[in-house]
Amino acid sequence: MRTRVETCPGGVAVVVPEVLAAQAGLRGGSPAEVEFAGGRLVVRPSAPPSLADLLAGITPDNLHGEWAAGPPAGAELL
């Protein structure tokens, strides 16, 4: 099945026909693993990162401090 490769910020995107995407378990916006193996580009769905994975990425350099949202601006209950 022929498709096309499109330019996008940071790389290129391969348009996967809906039938093949469904068979592979791929959905728009979902995470996927991509690798080049045996002379082929391989794409497979992956699980979203766990909370532990996300928390492991927090470092003193990227941890922001507390901030004030300001006084209530509407009908918030405090």
N, C-alpha and C positions, 0 to 999 in steps of 0.2 A: 504494500500500500504506500503510495507516494504521499509526501507531506512537504512542509517547507520549514526553513530555519529563518527566524526573524531576529533582528538586532534589538536588544533591550539594554537598559543601563546596567553596566557591570558584566555583560556577556551576551549570549545569544539564547533564544528560546526555541525549542522544537515544538511544533504544533502536533499534538497527539490526537488522532481522530477519536471521537467519542466512544466508538465501539471498542477500540483497543484500550482506551483509558479505563473503561468499565471492566473489561476482562482482567486488566492488571491491578485493579483496585485503586486507581489514581483518580483524585478529584481536584478541581481547581482550588487553589489556596491551601491544600493539605501538604504536609511535609513529605519529602522524597529523598532517597539516597541516590546519588549519581556516581558512577565510577567508570573508568576505562579499563577493561579487562579482556585479554585475548583478542585485541584488535577491534573490540566492539564497545560502544557506549551502552552502559546498562543503567536503567532507571527502575527503581522499585519503591513502593510506598514505605514509609517509616512511621513509627509511632511518634506522637508529639513528645517533646522533652518532659521528663518528670519534674516535680517540684524540687526534688533533691538536685537534679541537673541544673535547674535554673538558679537555685540558691548557691550552688558551687561556683557559679560565675560572678558572684558578688565579691568585690575586693575593696580595700580601703580607698583605692583610686576612683572607683565608679559608684561608691555609696554616697548618696547625697544626704545632707542634713535635714533637720526638720524645717518645715515652712508653715507659715500662717496663711490660711485661706481668707482671712478677713472676717468682718462681722457678717451676720446673716443678711442676705440680700433679698429675701422673699419670704415665703411661708414655711421656712424650715422649722422643725421642732428641735429644740435643744434641751 
